[in-house]
Amino acid sequence: MLELRNIERVSGLTKETFKVKYLSTHTPVIITDLIDNWPAKNKWSLDYFKKSMVTSWYLFFLQRRLNLEKII
């Protein structure tokens, strides 16, 4: 039967510590502060995706319509 165990949550993990303690031992870990300094964390919001996706979908369907009109 599969043994379930808790996965350790860590922050402030260095690359070397990650390699030695988790990667080399194939031990799962949850890194809680990994994306704190990632620009997309603040940029990507529901509002951002609404605006960008609406524009993308509009351009996609407009392009398809124009291509279909050329064929017909």
N, C-alpha and C positions, 0 to 999 in steps of 0.2 A: 504494500500500500504506500502511496505517496506521503512523504513526511512534510508537513507544513511548518514553516518557521517564520518568525518575524524578520523583516528586512531592515537593516540598520539605516537610519537617516543621519546624514552628516552635512556639515557646512564648513567652509574654509579649508577644503581638502586640496592638498598640493598634488601636482602630477605624480611626483615620486611616491607619495603615500598611496595614491590610488593604484599605481602600478604594483607596488609591493603587497599591499594589504588586500586589494580586491581583484585586480586584473589577473595577477599571477596565480591566485588561488581560486579563480572563477567564482568569487563570492559576490552575490548581488548587493547593490547599495543604492540608496536614493540620495542624490546630491541636491540638497534643498536650495542652494544659492547659485546654481550653475548659470542661470540666465539673467541674473540681477543686472549685469552691465551690458546686456545685449540690446542694441538700439531698437530692435523690433518689439521688444517687450513693451515699450512705451508707445511706439508708433502704431502697432496693430491693435485696433479696437473694433468693436462692432460697427461704429460709425465709419471707420476707415474702410472696412470690408464692404459695407453697403455702398459707399461711393465708388470704390474701385471695381466691384463686381457688377454694379449696374452699368457702368461705362463699358466694361469688357463684354457683357452680354449684349448690350446695344450694338457695339461694333461687330460682334460675331454675327448677329442676325442680319444686320445691315449688309455685311459682306456677302452672306449667303444669298440674300435677296437679290443683290446686284449680280451675283454670278448666275443665279437662276434666270434672271431677266435676259442676260446675254445669250443663254442657251435657247430660250424660247424665242 
